[in-house]
């Protein structure tokens, strides 16, 4: 499976992307055992949210962006690691973190809207 998810450049914002990558990692481990997955991204930090062990990464440029193509085997060994390390699943603390990011995003959107309205009012005068 080849996947080119949003990584915050043109599409998506960090709070929702963190949650999406965590959930995607869970789905891969639950429903795609014995599959090989390749993920293309410019946001390397989001790959850690998958909680998967990669076996190869290719670095390259996509226009001005530094990107990586990360390869993963979703296999029994990966599931055994999760059983040994229960923190690797999407725990409540991760959910709290994702919720906090969403709330901050909503707050910042409201503040940005107020500021842009003020700026537009000042420009019209």
N, C-alpha and C positions, 0 to 999 in steps of 0.2 A: 504494500500500500504506500503510495506517495502522497504526502500531505503538505500543502503550502498554506498554513493558517495565517490569519491576520497577526501582525506582530507590532502594531502601534505606529507604523509609519503613515499610512494613508487610511487604514481601516482599523477601528477598535481603539479602546483606551485601556490602560494598564489594569485597572481593577477587574474589569470584565475578562480581560485576557488571562489574568492569573487564574481566575475561577475556571475558565474554559479549558486551559491546559491541564489543570488538576483533574477535572472531570473527564477529559479526553484520555489521560493516562489511566484512569480507573476503568473506563470503557474498554480500552485496549486490553488490559489485563483480564477483564471479565469475559470478553466476547471474541477476542482475536488471538487466543493462545496458538502458538506454532506459526504465527505470521511474522514476516519481516516488514518493518515500518521504516520509511525514510521521511524525515521532516526537514523542510527548508525554512530557515528563519534568519532574520537579522538581529533578533533579540535573543541572545544566547541564554540570558537569565531565565527566560520562560521555559527553556528545555528542562531545567531542574524541577519545574513544577509537575512534570510528567511522572516523576519518581520511577524512571526506568534506567537500566544500565545500558548505555550505548556501547557499540563495539567498533565504530569507525566514524570519523568526522572529516568532511572535506571543506576547506575554507576557500572562498572565492569572492569576487566582487560581482554585485548585481547593480550595474550603474554605479552610483556613488556609495552604495551600501556595502559594508562588510557582512557577508552572509556565511552561513554554514549549512551543510547538508548532513544531518545526523542520522545514523543508521542504528536501528534497534532490532533485537530478536525478542519477541514476546513469547517466552517459552516457560517450561516448568521450573527452570532455575530461577527465573524472575519471580515466579509465584512463591517459591521456597524462601527467597530473600524477604518477601513481604510477610511471610508467616513468622520468620525470625525477628523481623523488625516491624512491629505493628504500627509504629509512627510513620511508616512510609505510605500508609493509606491517607485518605483525606479526612483527617481527624477534626474534632470539634474546634480545636485551636486554629487550624487552617481556615475553617469556615468563618470563625470570628474575624480573622484577618481579612478575608475576602469581603465580608460584610462591612468592615470598617472602611476599606478602600472604596466600596460603593457609596457609603454615606458621605465620605469626603468628596467624592466626585460630584454628587448631587449638590453639596454645599458650594463647591467651587463653581459649578455651572451657574447657580443662582447669583453668586457674587460677580461672575463674569458678565452675566446679562445686565445687572445693575450698572456696572462700570461702562458697558458699551452703550447703554441708554443715556448715561450722563455725557459720554463723549459725543454722541449724536446730537444731544441737546446743545452742547457747547459749540459744535460745528455749525448748527443751523442759525445760531445767534449772530 
